[in-house]
Amino acid sequence: MTDQGALFAKQVLWFTTLVSKKETLAGVYKGLRTVAAKDVRTISMSQGQKVSRIVAWTFLDEAERAAWKQKHWSDK
């Protein structure tokens, strides 16, 4: 999944995946370091006793993200 995202690194602002098992996070983070993700964020969410996480990452730095937003989200 992280390797495939790297193929589209400059075309997508953020990639995300849902991780239900906490033990899986280490492998996801390792993969993201391998493909040189610039920013990685983890959002925890829970419903009852079930805890899941959304891991989001981007290959764009802040300036590239601003340019991407301007190009793709600006009013035309």
N, CA, C and O atoms as a CHARMM CRD file, in Angstrom:
* protein
*
  304
    1    1 MET  N      0.82200  -1.18500   0.00000 PROA 1      0.00000
    2    1 MET  CA     0.00000   0.00000   0.00000 PROA 1      0.00000
    3    1 MET  C      0.86900   1.25400   0.00000 PROA 1      0.00000
    4    1 MET  O      0.64300   2.16000  -0.80200 PROA 1      0.00000
    5    2 THR  N      1.84700   1.31700   0.87700 PROA 2      0.00000
    6    2 THR  CA     2.70900   2.49800   0.90600 PROA 2      0.00000
    7    2 THR  C      3.56200   2.58100  -0.35100 PROA 2      0.00000
    8    2 THR  O      3.81100   3.67400  -0.86000 PROA 2      0.00000
    9    3 ASP  N      4.00800   1.44500  -0.85200 PROA 3      0.00000
   10    3 ASP  CA     4.79500   1.43400  -2.09200 PROA 3      0.00000
   11    3 ASP  C      3.96800   1.93500  -3.26300 PROA 3      0.00000
   12    3 ASP  O      4.46700   2.68900  -4.09800 PROA 3      0.00000
   13    4 GLN  N      2.71200   1.52300  -3.33500 PROA 4      0.00000
   14    4 GLN  CA     1.84400   1.96400  -4.41900 PROA 4      0.00000
   15    4 GLN  C      1.58500   3.46300  -4.33600 PROA 4      0.00000
   16    4 GLN  O      1.52100   4.14400  -5.35900 PROA 4      0.00000
   17    5 GLY  N      1.43700   3.97400  -3.11600 PROA 5      0.00000
   18    5 GLY  CA     1.22900   5.40700  -2.94400 PROA 5      0.00000
   19    5 GLY  C      2.40200   6.21300  -3.46900 PROA 5      0.00000
   20    5 GLY  O      2.21900   7.29200  -4.03200 PROA 5      0.00000
   21    6 ALA  N      3.60400   5.69300  -3.28700 PROA 6      0.00000
   22    6 ALA  CA     4.80000   6.40300  -3.75500 PROA 6      0.00000
   23    6 ALA  C      4.78200   6.59400  -5.26600 PROA 6      0.00000
   24    6 ALA  O      5.38300   7.54300  -5.77000 PROA 6      0.00000
   25    7 LEU  N      4.10800   5.71300  -5.99600 PROA 7      0.00000
   26    7 LEU  CA     4.01700   5.85000  -7.45500 PROA 7      0.00000
   27    7 LEU  C      3.22000   7.09400  -7.85800 PROA 7      0.00000
   28    7 LEU  O      3.41000   7.63500  -8.94700 PROA 7      0.00000
   29    8 PHE  N      2.32800   7.54000  -6.97100 PROA 8      0.00000
   30    8 PHE  CA     1.47200   8.69700  -7.25700 PROA 8      0.00000
   31    8 PHE  C      1.77000   9.85300  -6.30000 PROA 8      0.00000
   32    8 PHE  O      0.89900  10.68000  -6.03100 PROA 8      0.00000
   33    9 ALA  N      2.98600   9.90500  -5.79600 PROA 9      0.00000
   34    9 ALA  CA     3.37000  10.81000  -4.71200 PROA 9      0.00000
   35    9 ALA  C      2.99800  12.26500  -4.95400 PROA 9      0.00000
   36    9 ALA  O      2.51100  12.92800  -4.03800 PROA 9      0.00000
   37   10 LYS  N      3.20700  12.77000  -6.13200 PROA 10     0.00000
   38   10 LYS  CA     2.96200  14.18600  -6.40900 PROA 10     0.00000
   39   10 LYS  C      1.56200  14.45200  -6.95300 PROA 10     0.00000
   40   10 LYS  O      1.19600  15.60600  -7.17700 PROA 10     0.00000
   41   11 GLN  N      0.77300  13.39900  -7.16700 PROA 11     0.00000
   42   11 GLN  CA    -0.56400  13.56600  -7.73000 PROA 11     0.00000
   43   11 GLN  C     -1.66000  13.60000  -6.66600 PROA 11     0.00000
   44   11 GLN  O     -2.77900  14.03000  -6.94400 PROA 11     0.00000
   45   12 VAL  N     -1.34700  13.14900  -5.45200 PROA 12     0.00000
   46   12 VAL  CA    -2.34400  13.02500  -4.39300 PROA 12     0.00000
   47   12 VAL  C     -1.87500  13.83500  -3.18600 PROA 12     0.00000
   48   12 VAL  O     -0.70700  13.77000  -2.80200 PROA 12     0.00000
   49   13 LEU  N     -2.79400  14.59800  -2.59300 PROA 13     0.00000
   50   13 LEU  CA    -2.42500  15.42700  -1.44600 PROA 13     0.00000
   51   13 LEU  C     -2.17000  14.56400  -0.21000 PROA 13     0.00000
   52   13 LEU  O     -1.09900  14.66200   0.38900 PROA 13     0.00000
   53   14 TRP  N     -3.11400  13.73500   0.18000 PROA 14     0.00000
   54   14 TRP  CA    -2.97400  12.84800   1.34100 PROA 14     0.00000
   55   14 TRP  C     -3.45800  11.45500   0.97700 PROA 14     0.00000
   56   14 TRP  O     -4.44500  11.29500   0.25800 PROA 14     0.00000
   57   15 PHE  N     -2.75900  10.45700   1.47400 PROA 15     0.00000
   58   15 PHE  CA    -3.17400   9.06100   1.39000 PROA 15     0.00000
   59   15 PHE  C     -3.64900   8.65600   2.78100 PROA 15     0.00000
   60   15 PHE  O     -3.16200   9.19000   3.77700 PROA 15     0.00000
   61   16 THR  N     -4.59200   7.72000   2.86400 PROA 16     0.00000
   62   16 THR  CA    -5.07000   7.26200   4.16700 PROA 16     0.00000
   63   16 THR  C     -5.29600   5.75800   4.15300 PROA 16     0.00000
   64   16 THR  O     -5.52100   5.14500   3.10900 PROA 16     0.00000
   65   17 THR  N     -5.22800   5.18900   5.34800 PROA 17     0.00000
   66   17 THR  CA    -5.59700   3.79300   5.52100 PROA 17     0.00000
   67   17 THR  C     -6.17100   3.61500   6.92500 PROA 17     0.00000
   68   17 THR  O     -5.78400   4.32100   7.85500 PROA 17     0.00000
   69   18 LEU  N     -7.07700   2.68600   7.06600 PROA 18     0.00000
   70   18 LEU  CA    -7.66800   2.36100   8.35200 PROA 18     0.00000
   71   18 LEU  C     -6.90400   1.18900   8.94300 PROA 18     0.00000
   72   18 LEU  O     -6.73100   0.16200   8.28800 PROA 18     0.00000
   73   19 VAL  N     -6.45000   1.33900  10.17500 PROA 19     0.00000
   74   19 VAL  CA    -5.69600   0.28600  10.86300 PROA 19     0.00000
   75   19 VAL  C     -6.46100  -0.07700  12.12400 PROA 19     0.00000
   76   19 VAL  O     -6.65000   0.76400  13.00300 PROA 19     0.00000
   77   20 SER  N     -6.90000  -1.31700  12.21700 PROA 20     0.00000
   78   20 SER  CA    -7.68900  -1.69700  13.38700 PROA 20     0.00000
   79   20 SER  C     -6.83000  -2.28600  14.50400 PROA 20     0.00000
   80   20 SER  O     -7.16900  -2.14200  15.67900 PROA 20     0.00000
   81   21 LYS  N     -5.74200  -2.93600  14.16200 PROA 21     0.00000
   82   21 LYS  CA    -4.89100  -3.54400  15.19200 PROA 21     0.00000
   83   21 LYS  C     -3.69100  -2.65300  15.48200 PROA 21     0.00000
   84   21 LYS  O     -2.93900  -2.29200  14.57700 PROA 21     0.00000
   85   22 LYS  N     -3.52200  -2.30500  16.74600 PROA 22     0.00000
   86   22 LYS  CA    -2.42100  -1.43600  17.14700 PROA 22     0.00000
   87   22 LYS  C     -1.07100  -2.02900  16.74700 PROA 22     0.00000
   88   22 LYS  O     -0.14400  -1.29100  16.41200 PROA 22     0.00000
   89   23 GLU  N     -0.95600  -3.34800  16.78200 PROA 23     0.00000
   90   23 GLU  CA     0.30100  -4.01700  16.45100 PROA 23     0.00000
   91   23 GLU  C      0.70500  -3.80300  14.99800 PROA 23     0.00000
   92   23 GLU  O      1.88000  -3.94300  14.65900 PROA 23     0.00000
   93   24 THR  N     -0.23500  -3.47200  14.14900 PROA 24     0.00000
   94   24 THR  CA     0.02800  -3.25900  12.72900 PROA 24     0.00000
   95   24 THR  C      0.69900  -1.91200  12.46800 PROA 24     0.00000
   96   24 THR  O      1.35900  -1.73300  11.44400 PROA 24     0.00000
   97   25 LEU  N      0.53200  -0.97500  13.38500 PROA 25     0.00000
   98   25 LEU  CA     1.05300   0.38100  13.16900 PROA 25     0.00000
   99   25 LEU  C      2.55300   0.41500  12.90500 PROA 25     0.00000
  100   25 LEU  O      3.00800   1.15100  12.02900 PROA 25     0.00000
  101   26 ALA  N      3.32500  -0.36700  13.64800 PROA 26     0.00000
  102   26 ALA  CA     4.78100  -0.34900  13.47000 PROA 26     0.00000
  103   26 ALA  C      5.17100  -0.67900  12.03300 PROA 26     0.00000
  104   26 ALA  O      6.05600  -0.03400  11.47200 PROA 26     0.00000
  105   27 GLY  N      4.53200  -1.66000  11.44000 PROA 27     0.00000
  106   27 GLY  CA     4.81700  -2.02600  10.05700 PROA 27     0.00000
  107   27 GLY  C      4.43200  -0.93300   9.07700 PROA 27     0.00000
  108   27 GLY  O      5.13800  -0.68300   8.10000 PROA 27     0.00000
  109   28 VAL  N      3.30800  -0.28600   9.34300 PROA 28     0.00000
  110   28 VAL  CA     2.87100   0.82300   8.47900 PROA 28     0.00000
  111   28 VAL  C      3.88200   1.96500   8.55900 PROA 28     0.00000
  112   28 VAL  O      4.30100   2.49800   7.53200 PROA 28     0.00000
  113   29 TYR  N      4.27400   2.34000   9.77900 PROA 29     0.00000
  114   29 TYR  CA     5.25100   3.42000   9.94700 PROA 29     0.00000
  115   29 TYR  C      6.58700   3.06700   9.29300 PROA 29     0.00000
  116   29 TYR  O      7.22000   3.92600   8.67900 PROA 29     0.00000
  117   30 LYS  N      7.01300   1.82700   9.41600 PROA 30     0.00000
  118   30 LYS  CA     8.27200   1.40300   8.79600 PROA 30     0.00000
  119   30 LYS  C      8.19100   1.54500   7.27600 PROA 30     0.00000
  120   30 LYS  O      9.11800   2.04500   6.63900 PROA 30     0.00000
  121   31 GLY  N      7.07700   1.10300   6.71000 PROA 31     0.00000
  122   31 GLY  CA     6.88400   1.23800   5.26800 PROA 31     0.00000
  123   31 GLY  C      6.88700   2.68700   4.82000 PROA 31     0.00000
  124   31 GLY  O      7.42100   3.01300   3.76000 PROA 31     0.00000
  125   32 LEU  N      6.29200   3.55900   5.62500 PROA 32     0.00000
  126   32 LEU  CA     6.25200   4.97900   5.26800 PROA 32     0.00000
  127   32 LEU  C      7.63000   5.62900   5.36600 PROA 32     0.00000
  128   32 LEU  O      7.94600   6.52800   4.58700 PROA 32     0.00000
  129   33 ARG  N      8.45000   5.18600   6.31200 PROA 33     0.00000
  130   33 ARG  CA     9.83600   5.68200   6.36700 PROA 33     0.00000
  131   33 ARG  C     10.61100   5.21600   5.13500 PROA 33     0.00000
  132   33 ARG  O     11.40600   5.96900   4.57400 PROA 33     0.00000
  133   34 THR  N     10.37600   3.97600   4.71900 PROA 34     0.00000
  134   34 THR  CA    11.07300   3.40700   3.56600 PROA 34     0.00000
  135   34 THR  C     10.78000   4.19300   2.29100 PROA 34     0.00000
  136   34 THR  O     11.67600   4.40500   1.47300 PROA 34     0.00000
  137   35 VAL  N      9.54300   4.62000   2.11800 PROA 35     0.00000
  138   35 VAL  CA     9.18400   5.35500   0.89900 PROA 35     0.00000
  139   35 VAL  C      9.31400   6.86800   1.07300 PROA 35     0.00000
  140   35 VAL  O      8.94700   7.63100   0.17900 PROA 35     0.00000
  141   36 ALA  N      9.83000   7.29800   2.21500 PROA 36     0.00000
  142   36 ALA  CA    10.14300   8.70200   2.48800 PROA 36     0.00000
  143   36 ALA  C      8.92400   9.62300   2.47800 PROA 36     0.00000
  144   36 ALA  O      8.93400  10.67800   1.84400 PROA 36     0.00000
  145   37 ALA  N      7.87800   9.20900   3.18700 PROA 37     0.00000
  146   37 ALA  CA     6.72600  10.09300   3.36600 PROA 37     0.00000
  147   37 ALA  C      7.18200  11.32900   4.13700 PROA 37     0.00000
  148   37 ALA  O      7.94800  11.22000   5.09400 PROA 37     0.00000
  149   38 LYS  N      6.71400  12.49800   3.72000 PROA 38     0.00000
  150   38 LYS  CA     7.16300  13.75000   4.34200 PROA 38     0.00000
  151   38 LYS  C      6.43300  14.04900   5.64200 PROA 38     0.00000
  152   38 LYS  O      7.01500  14.63700   6.55300 PROA 38     0.00000
  153   39 ASP  N      5.17000  13.65600   5.74400 PROA 39     0.00000
  154   39 ASP  CA     4.37200  13.91700   6.94200 PROA 39     0.00000
  155   39 ASP  C      3.45500  12.72400   7.16500 PROA 39     0.00000
  156   39 ASP  O      2.80400  12.25200   6.23400 PROA 39     0.00000
  157   40 VAL  N      3.40600  12.24200   8.39000 PROA 40     0.00000
  158   40 VAL  CA     2.55700  11.10400   8.74900 PROA 40     0.00000
  159   40 VAL  C      1.75400  11.50100   9.97600 PROA 40     0.00000
  160   40 VAL  O      2.30700  12.01600  10.94800 PROA 40     0.00000
  161   41 ARG  N      0.46100  11.26500   9.93200 PROA 41     0.00000
  162   41 ARG  CA    -0.40800  11.58300  11.06500 PROA 41     0.00000
  163   41 ARG  C     -1.30300  10.38900  11.36500 PROA 41     0.00000
  164   41 ARG  O     -1.74400   9.67900  10.46100 PROA 41     0.00000
  165   42 THR  N     -1.55900  10.18500  12.63800 PROA 42     0.00000
  166   42 THR  CA    -2.40700   9.08600  13.07600 PROA 42     0.00000
  167   42 THR  C     -3.56000   9.65400  13.88900 PROA 42     0.00000
  168   42 THR  O     -3.35600  10.42800  14.82500 PROA 42     0.00000
  169   43 ILE  N     -4.76300   9.26400  13.52400 PROA 43     0.00000
  170   43 ILE  CA    -5.96900   9.70400  14.21800 PROA 43     0.00000
  171   43 ILE  C     -6.60600   8.47600  14.84900 PROA 43     0.00000
  172   43 ILE  O     -6.94800   7.52000  14.15300 PROA 43     0.00000
  173   44 SER  N     -6.76300   8.50300  16.15900 PROA 44     0.00000
  174   44 SER  CA    -7.43800   7.39600  16.84500 PROA 44     0.00000
  175   44 SER  C     -8.92000   7.69200  16.91000 PROA 44     0.00000
  176   44 SER  O     -9.33500   8.83700  17.09100 PROA 44     0.00000
  177   45 MET  N     -9.71000   6.64900  16.76000 PROA 45     0.00000
  178   45 MET  CA   -11.15700   6.79400  16.89400 PROA 45     0.00000
  179   45 MET  C    -11.69200   5.54100  17.56700 PROA 45     0.00000
  180   45 MET  O    -11.16400   4.44500  17.37400 PROA 45     0.00000
  181   46 SER  N    -12.72300   5.70900  18.34300 PROA 46     0.00000
  182   46 SER  CA   -13.26700   4.56200  19.06000 PROA 46     0.00000
  183   46 SER  C    -14.77900   4.59000  19.03300 PROA 46     0.00000
  184   46 SER  O    -15.42100   5.63800  18.96500 PROA 46     0.00000
  185   47 GLN  N    -15.31200   3.38600  19.09100 PROA 47     0.00000
  186   47 GLN  CA   -16.75100   3.20400  19.19800 PROA 47     0.00000
  187   47 GLN  C    -16.93700   2.07100  20.18900 PROA 47     0.00000
  188   47 GLN  O    -16.64200   0.91600  19.88200 PROA 47     0.00000
  189   48 GLY  N    -17.42100   2.39500  21.36200 PROA 48     0.00000
  190   48 GLY  CA   -17.50200   1.38900  22.40900 PROA 48     0.00000
  191   48 GLY  C    -16.10300   0.99200  22.83300 PROA 48     0.00000
  192   48 GLY  O    -15.27800   1.85000  23.14500 PROA 48     0.00000
  193   49 GLN  N    -15.83200  -0.30400  22.84600 PROA 49     0.00000
  194   49 GLN  CA   -14.50800  -0.78000  23.23200 PROA 49     0.00000
  195   49 GLN  C    -13.56700  -0.94700  22.04300 PROA 49     0.00000
  196   49 GLN  O    -12.37900  -1.21100  22.22800 PROA 49     0.00000
  197   50 LYS  N    -14.08100  -0.79800  20.83200 PROA 50     0.00000
  198   50 LYS  CA   -13.25500  -0.97300  19.63800 PROA 50     0.00000
  199   50 LYS  C    -12.50800   0.32300  19.32100 PROA 50     0.00000
  200   50 LYS  O    -13.11700   1.38600  19.20300 PROA 50     0.00000
  201   51 VAL  N    -11.21000   0.22400  19.18700 PROA 51     0.00000
  202   51 VAL  CA   -10.37700   1.37200  18.82500 PROA 51     0.00000
  203   51 VAL  C     -9.73600   1.09300  17.46600 PROA 51     0.00000
  204   51 VAL  O     -9.12200   0.04600  17.25900 PROA 51     0.00000
  205   52 SER  N     -9.88500   2.02500  16.56200 PROA 52     0.00000
  206   52 SER  CA    -9.24300   1.94700  15.24900 PROA 52     0.00000
  207   52 SER  C     -8.43300   3.21500  15.05100 PROA 52     0.00000
  208   52 SER  O     -8.58000   4.18700  15.79300 PROA 52     0.00000
  209   53 ARG  N     -7.59000   3.19000  14.05500 PROA 53     0.00000
  210   53 ARG  CA    -6.76100   4.34100  13.74500 PROA 53     0.00000
  211   53 ARG  C     -6.79900   4.60600  12.25400 PROA 53     0.00000
  212   53 ARG  O     -6.85400   3.68700  11.43600 PROA 53     0.00000
  213   54 ILE  N     -6.76900   5.87200  11.92600 PROA 54     0.00000
  214   54 ILE  CA    -6.59400   6.27700  10.53500 PROA 54     0.00000
  215   54 ILE  C     -5.17700   6.81700  10.43900 PROA 54     0.00000
  216   54 ILE  O     -4.80400   7.73900  11.16600 PROA 54     0.00000
  217   55 VAL  N     -4.39800   6.24700   9.54900 PROA 55     0.00000
  218   55 VAL  CA    -3.05100   6.74900   9.30300 PROA 55     0.00000
  219   55 VAL  C     -3.10500   7.51000   7.98000 PROA 55     0.00000
  220   55 VAL  O     -3.54700   6.97800   6.96200 PROA 55     0.00000
  221   56 ALA  N     -2.65400   8.75000   8.01100 PROA 56     0.00000
  222   56 ALA  CA    -2.63200   9.59600   6.82100 PROA 56     0.00000
  223   56 ALA  C     -1.19600  10.01900   6.55800 PROA 56     0.00000
  224   56 ALA  O     -0.44600  10.29600   7.49400 PROA 56     0.00000
  225   57 TRP  N     -0.81200  10.06900   5.29300 PROA 57     0.00000
  226   57 TRP  CA     0.54900  10.48500   4.95700 PROA 57     0.00000
  227   57 TRP  C      0.55400  11.21400   3.62700 PROA 57     0.00000
  228   57 TRP  O     -0.33000  11.04400   2.78800 PROA 57     0.00000
  229   58 THR  N      1.57800  12.03000   3.46900 PROA 58     0.00000
  230   58 THR  CA     1.76000  12.77900   2.23800 PROA 58     0.00000
  231   58 THR  C      3.23500  12.74800   1.85100 PROA 58     0.00000
  232   58 THR  O      4.11500  12.60800   2.70100 PROA 58     0.00000
  233   59 PHE  N      3.48100  12.87900   0.57600 PROA 59     0.00000
  234   59 PHE  CA     4.84500  12.94400   0.05500 PROA 59     0.00000
  235   59 PHE  C      5.22500  14.38300  -0.28800 PROA 59     0.00000
  236   59 PHE  O      6.29900  14.63600  -0.83400 PROA 59     0.00000
  237   60 LEU  N      4.33700  15.32200   0.03500 PROA 60     0.00000
  238   60 LEU  CA     4.55000  16.72200  -0.29100 PROA 60     0.00000
  239   60 LEU  C      4.92800  17.49600   0.96400 PROA 60     0.00000
  240   60 LEU  O      4.35700  17.26800   2.03100 PROA 60     0.00000
  241   61 ASP  N      5.89500  18.41500   0.84300 PROA 61     0.00000
  242   61 ASP  CA     6.20900  19.27700   1.98100 PROA 61     0.00000
  243   61 ASP  C      5.16100  20.39200   2.03100 PROA 61     0.00000
  244   61 ASP  O      4.25800  20.43000   1.19500 PROA 61     0.00000
  245   62 GLU  N      5.27400  21.28700   2.99300 PROA 62     0.00000
  246   62 GLU  CA     4.23400  22.31100   3.18700 PROA 62     0.00000
  247   62 GLU  C      4.06900  23.22000   1.97700 PROA 62     0.00000
  248   62 GLU  O      2.94500  23.54800   1.59900 PROA 62     0.00000
  249   63 ALA  N      5.16800  23.62600   1.37000 PROA 63     0.00000
  250   63 ALA  CA     5.08100  24.48800   0.18500 PROA 63     0.00000
  251   63 ALA  C      4.43100  23.74800  -0.97700 PROA 63     0.00000
  252   63 ALA  O      3.61000  24.31900  -1.69400 PROA 63     0.00000
  253   64 GLU  N      4.78700  22.49700  -1.16700 PROA 64     0.00000
  254   64 GLU  CA     4.18200  21.69700  -2.23800 PROA 64     0.00000
  255   64 GLU  C      2.69500  21.46000  -1.97600 PROA 64     0.00000
  256   64 GLU  O      1.89700  21.44300  -2.91400 PROA 64     0.00000
  257   65 ARG  N      2.31800  21.27700  -0.71400 PROA 65     0.00000
  258   65 ARG  CA     0.89200  21.09800  -0.37500 PROA 65     0.00000
  259   65 ARG  C      0.11600  22.37500  -0.69300 PROA 65     0.00000
  260   65 ARG  O     -0.98800  22.31100  -1.23400 PROA 65     0.00000
  261   66 ALA  N      0.68600  23.52900  -0.36000 PROA 66     0.00000
  262   66 ALA  CA     0.02100  24.79800  -0.65800 PROA 66     0.00000
  263   66 ALA  C     -0.16500  24.96600  -2.16400 PROA 66     0.00000
  264   66 ALA  O     -1.23100  25.38800  -2.61400 PROA 66     0.00000
  265   67 ALA  N      0.85700  24.64100  -2.93900 PROA 67     0.00000
  266   67 ALA  CA     0.76500  24.74300  -4.40200 PROA 67     0.00000
  267   67 ALA  C     -0.25600  23.75400  -4.94900 PROA 67     0.00000
  268   67 ALA  O     -1.01400  24.09000  -5.85900 PROA 67     0.00000
  269   68 TRP  N     -0.28700  22.53800  -4.40700 PROA 68     0.00000
  270   68 TRP  CA    -1.25300  21.52100  -4.83300 PROA 68     0.00000
  271   68 TRP  C     -2.67200  22.00300  -4.57500 PROA 68     0.00000
  272   68 TRP  O     -3.54200  21.87500  -5.43700 PROA 68     0.00000
  273   69 LYS  N     -2.90600  22.56200  -3.38500 PROA 69     0.00000
  274   69 LYS  CA    -4.24600  23.07800  -3.04800 PROA 69     0.00000
  275   69 LYS  C     -4.63700  24.20600  -3.99000 PROA 69     0.00000
  276   69 LYS  O     -5.76900  24.25800  -4.47100 PROA 69     0.00000
  277   70 GLN  N     -3.69600  25.11000  -4.25200 PROA 70     0.00000
  278   70 GLN  CA    -3.98100  26.23100  -5.15400 PROA 70     0.00000
  279   70 GLN  C     -4.35800  25.72800  -6.53500 PROA 70     0.00000
  280   70 GLN  O     -5.29300  26.23900  -7.15100 PROA 70     0.00000
  281   71 LYS  N     -3.64500  24.73900  -7.01900 PROA 71     0.00000
  282   71 LYS  CA    -3.90100  24.19800  -8.36200 PROA 71     0.00000
  283   71 LYS  C     -5.21400  23.44300  -8.43800 PROA 71     0.00000
  284   71 LYS  O     -5.96500  23.60600  -9.40000 PROA 71     0.00000
  285   72 HSD  N     -5.50500  22.61700  -7.43900 PROA 72     0.00000
  286   72 HSD  CA    -6.65400  21.72100  -7.52400 PROA 72     0.00000
  287   72 HSD  C     -7.92800  22.24500  -6.86500 PROA 72     0.00000
  288   72 HSD  O     -9.02000  21.80700  -7.22800 PROA 72     0.00000
  289   73 TRP  N     -7.82400  23.15900  -5.91700 PROA 73     0.00000
  290   73 TRP  CA    -9.00300  23.60800  -5.17500 PROA 73     0.00000
  291   73 TRP  C     -9.38500  25.05800  -5.44200 PROA 73     0.00000
  292   73 TRP  O    -10.39300  25.53200  -4.91600 PROA 73     0.00000
  293   74 SER  N     -8.61900  25.76000  -6.23100 PROA 74     0.00000
  294   74 SER  CA    -8.94900  27.17900  -6.44600 PROA 74     0.00000
  295   74 SER  C    -10.18300  27.29800  -7.34500 PROA 74     0.00000
  296   74 SER  O    -10.44000  26.44100  -8.19100 PROA 74     0.00000
  297   75 ASP  N    -10.93100  28.37100  -7.14400 PROA 75     0.00000
  298   75 ASP  CA   -12.08800  28.63100  -7.99500 PROA 75     0.00000
  299   75 ASP  C    -11.61500  29.02500  -9.38000 PROA 75     0.00000
  300   75 ASP  O    -10.66300  29.79000  -9.53400 PROA 75     0.00000
  301   76 LYS  N    -12.27800  28.50400 -10.36300 PROA 76     0.00000
  302   76 LYS  CA   -11.86800  28.79100 -11.74800 PROA 76     0.00000
  303   76 LYS  C    -12.91700  29.59200 -12.43300 PROA 76     0.00000
  304   76 LYS  O    -12.76400  29.93700 -13.60400 PROA 76     0.00000
